[in-house]
Amino acid sequence: PNGGLRVTHSAAAFTTWDRTSAPFVLNKTLYIPCAFVTHFGKCIDEKTPLLRSMDAVKVQGLRLLKAVGLGKEANTMHSYLGW
């Protein structure tokens, strides 16, 4: 309010529904898993880096499968940690 150096228009953040996790009901309340990012795409939560790395593994895994000739018709890839 006094003309300080802080820019308030860049303080915006957005939640987006994480479609990789299922919503659930607990004690008559619906919980929808979300990811939280800033207006500039910087992640504020711990889930967004995981989702981004899962996407990178999928893209590069498909690229690898197509390079070795195993997944020429594959459209997606699922990675499971520890299985």
N, C-alpha and C positions, 0 to 999 in steps of 0.2 A: 503493500500500500504506500510505502514511502519512496518508491523508485529505486529499490535496492538492486543488487546484481543478480539475484536469483530469477531465472526464467520459469514462470509457472506453466506456460503452455507446453513445455516438454516433460512435465510431471505426469502426463497421462499414461495409463497402463490398461491392458486389455486382458480379459480371460477368454479362453477358447476351450470348447469341449474337447476333451481327449477321447477320441473315438476308439482308441486301442484298449481302453478300460471300460468295463461295463458299469452303468449306473446301478445303484442298489438302494434299498429301503432299510432304514434302521430306526426303530422306535417311531414309526409312522412319519418319518422324514425322508424325502427323496434326496440322495446325494449323487451329484453328477461330477465325476472326476474332470478337473480342468487344468490347463496350463496357463501360466501368468507371464506375460511379456510386456515390455515397455512400448511406447509409441515408436521407438527407433528399432525395435526387434531384439533388444537386449533381454536376456532371460532373468527373471527375478526369483524364480522358484528352483527347486531341485529336479523337477520332472522334465522341463524343457530340454536341457542338455541330453538327457537320456533319450527322449523322443527324436532329437536331431541325430544322435549317434546311431539309433536303430534305423533311421532312414538312410544314413550314409552306408551302413553295413548292407542294407538291402540293395541299394543301387550298385555298389561295388561288387557284391556277391553275384548279382545277375550279370554284370559285365565279365566277371571271371568265368562263370559257367558258360557264357556264350563264346568266350575266347578259347576255351578248351574243347568246345563242341558238344557239351553235355546238355545245355539248356537253351537250345535254339528257339523253342516255342514257349519258354517260361515267361510269365508276366510279372510274377512277384516271388518273393523269397521270405521265409520266416526264420529268424535266428532265435535260438533258445540258449540262454546261458546256463551252463552246468548240466545239461542233459546228455 
